[in-house]
Amino acid sequence: MTKILIVYHSQTGHTEKMAEAVFEGASSIEGVEVVMKRAAAATAEDLLWADGIAIGSPENFGYLSGMIKDFFDRTFYAVENKVFRKPYVVFISAGNDGTGALRAIERIALGYKFKKVYEPVIARGDIKPDDLEKCRELGGVLSGGCRMGIY
């Protein structure tokens, strides 16, 4: 069974809507177990369990969410050298352009030695149906690629 972890933080509900859409897409692939956790509840054990990870953050002050940063801070040393090339994708709910949050996540992912497998979804402003469809696709691509052993 392929295992996908979705870690996200949301204050307004926007990123949570996106996470739910990623969950729908990832769950649409047969033979895949998907777990969705808020960043504060996600652990190093969750990260080690997963075959692939989707990371969702709001853009806060042009940067990633403090809770997502906290997840990374809490898990890094426990998983160091144990998650080499783990496939990951990113989704961001942005009030501005989202690039600061994306840059921060991608830089941290380099430290973990994760492997980016799909272009990020950045929703600017209110979440639109098209944003949610892109999130479903993001989840499906991560899940399907992990299931087929592509990543």
Secondary structure, DSSP 8 states (H G I E B T S, - for coil): -EEEEEEE--SSSHHHHHHHHHHHHHHTSTTEEEEEEETTT--HHHHHH-SEEEEEEE-BTTB--HHHHHHHHHHHHHHTTTSTT-EEEEEEEESS-SHHHHHHHHHHHHHHT-EE-S--EEEESS--HHHHHHHHHHHHHHHHHHHHT--
